Amino acid sequence: MSTAPQSSVTPSSGSSAPQGGSGAMFDMIAPRYDLLNRLMSFGVDQRWRNKTVDALELESGSRVLDLATGTADLALKVLQRHPDTTVVGVDPSEGMLEVGRRKVAAKGLTRVCELKVGDAQALPFEDRSFDGLCMAFGIRNVPDRALALREMARVVRPDGRIAILELSEPRKGLLGPMARFQIRTVVPFMGRLLSGAGEYRYLQQSIASFPEPEVFADLMRESGLEVLRVTPLTFGVCCLYVARPR
């Protein structure tokens, strides 16, 4: 199961251990982040990203904001499927962004893909300055999700699309117990085995505590978004939320 640790909280400071979900925590696992995602999700996380990009319904020349961009997987997916767009990626982890910048440079896309440190709760952009916004596996790490959602509604033009991809623990269905076992046991075990990072225990806990899709969709509505659809993916292990500013 992909944990996709792309936090959207501000980096921790001081000499204490990194807080769960902080940019500093993700700095520690950045070097092997992409490998871990592919192995633990069996590659299905890439298909989820394709669906997320499709949900943006981008037109030629669109400007896209990728929140919790991490190592820029989703930002690069946008540019792969829409070469005539430009993307700004924001993430609190400088370590993750450095990996992302190397990937962007290797593909010769630095001119159309800018990656910068930032906080989803306080975006340094003008109102209605983006045609679309995407976020993969980061909203669960934001301390004030409603504030981040209001910021999304502010920076996206009225008819633009907002696509949020997030993991959750399936609570229903025949495959629910199997999926929960993978999230609770396999994900943290493989994370420790392959990266030596106990932080993957936090990631499992953050997935387990994320609200059910209906509850999160209500929060989106309360935060100034019109929810267009909520689509469970892979037996409900992941969910795609598509909205627009209201």
N, C-alpha and C positions, 0 to 999 in steps of 0.2 A: 504494500500500500504506500503510495506516495505521501510523504509528510510535507513536502514542499515548504520548508521553513522560511517563508518570506515575510518577516515581521513588519508591522507598520507602527511600531511604537518608537519612541525616541531612544537613542543609545544610552545605556547606563554609564555612570561616571564613578570615579573613585577606584580603589584597589580591591573592593569586595568582589565576590563571585558574581558573574553576570546574572541578572534577573531573568526568569523565564519569559520568553517572548521578546527580550530586548535585542537591539541591534548588535550589542556586544556578544550576546549568546550566539547569534548566527554567524558572527565573524569566525567563531571557533570551528564551525562545521562547513564553512564555505568551500574549501578546496575539494571536498568529495561530495558536495551537495548534489550535483547533476547525476553522478554515478548512483548514488543512493536512491534518488528518485526513480531512475529507470529500473533498478533491480527490485525495489520494493513494490512498484506498481506494475511490474511486468510490461512496462512501456505504455500502459493505457493512459498515463497522464498526458501524453502527447495528443492523443485523440480528444481528450477533454479540452485541451487548449485550442484545438482546431474548431471545436464547437463554440468555444468562447469567442474566438475571432469572427466566426460566421454570424454570431448573434449581434455583433456591432453594426452590421449592415452598412459598411463604410462605402463612401463615394470617393471618386478620384480627388486626390489632393487633400484628404482628410488629415487632421492633426489629432493624435491619440495620446491620452495619458495612461500610462501603465503603473498603477500603484502596487507597492510591495513587489517591485520588479525583480528583486533578488539578483540572480545571475542572468537576467534578461531573456529567459526562455520564451515568455509570452510576447515580449516586445519584438523579438526576432521572428516569432511566428506571425505577428501582424505584418511585418515587412516582407516576409516570404510570400504571404498570400495577397498582399496589397503593396507592391513595390513602389507605388506612387504616393504613399503616405509618409508622414513624419511621426516619430514617436518620442515622447519624453518619459523616461522611467524614473521613479522615485522610490527610495528605500532607505531605512535608517542604518543599514549595515554596510559600512565601507568595504569590509572584506568581501561580501557578496557582490557589491558593485564592481570591485576590481576584477573579479572573475568575469562578470558580465561585460565590462569594457574590453577585455581581451577577446572575448567571443565576437563582439561587435566589430572590433578592429580587424579580426581575421577574415571577416566577411566583407570588409571594405564599406561598412555602413555608418561610420562615425559622423558623416555629414547629415544623416537623416535620423540618427538615434542618439539622443543625449541622455546620459544617466547621471543622476544627482542625488545626494543625501537629502532626505526630507521626511516629514511627518504627515501621515494621512489626515491627522486631526487639525492641521494648520497648513494648508497648501499655499505656497507662495505664487499663486497665479490669479489673474484677473477673472472676473465673472464671465461666464459663457465663452471661455477662451479655447475650449476643446470640442471637437466634433464627436468624440467618443471616449469612453473610459473603461478600462478593464482592470481586474484585480484577481489574481489567482492565489488562493491559499494564504491570504494575509489578513482578512477581516477578523478572523477569530482571535488574532493576537493584538488587536487594537483595544486599549483600555476603555475608551469612550466610543463605542461603535456608532451611536446615534450622531455624534459630532462629526465623525468621518463621513457618514452618509450624507449629512447636510452639506459638507464641503464638496462631495461629489456632485450633488444637485446644483451647487453654486457655480462650479467651473465648467459644466457641460451645457452646451446650447440647448434650448427647449426641446428640439426634435432629435437630439442626439441620443445614442444608446449607452447605457451603463450595464456592463456584464461582469458579474461577480461569481467566481468559481470557488467553492469551498467544500471541504471534507466534512463528513458527519458520521456518527455511528448509526447504522440502520437499526431501528427499533422494532420493525415489523417484517413480516415475510419469512419464508422458509430458510432463506440464506442469511438472515440476520445474525444468528449465533456464530456462523462461520466468519462473517465479516467482522463482528465484534472481537472474536478471538484474534484475528489478524491485526486489528488496530491495537488491541490491548497488550498482545504478547509478541507477535512476530515483528511489528514495526520497531518497538524499542530494542528488541534483541538484535535485529539486524543492524540497527543504527549503532549500537555499542560495538558489535563485532567488526563492522566495516570501517567505522570512523573513530572508534575509541571515545565517542562523545555521549555521556550520560544525558545530555540535553534532549535526546530523543524520548526520554520518559516524559518530559514536559510536553512535547509535541503530541504524544498519545493522549495525555490528560486534556490538552486543549481541544482536541478533536471530540473527545467524549463529552466535554462540557458545553460544546457549541449548541445553541438552541435548535429545536426541530425546525424544518423548513418553513412551516406555517407561521411559527413564532417570529423567525427572522424576517420573513416577508412583511409581517405586520409592523416590525420596527422600521423597515424601509419606507413603508407608507407614512408612518408617523414622522419620518425625517424629511419629508418633502419629495418623495419619489412615487411615481406611478409604476406599480409592478405589472409588467406585461405578461410574464410567465415565469414559472418555477419548474425546472425540469430535473428530476432525479436521474443520475447516471450510474451505470454499473450497479444495479440492484440497490441504489440509494446510498452507496458509499460516498458519492460526491453529488453535489447539487449545483445547477447553474441558475442563477437569478438574473433576469433581464428586466431592466427598468428604464425610465426616462424621467427627467426633471418634471415636476408637476407645476 
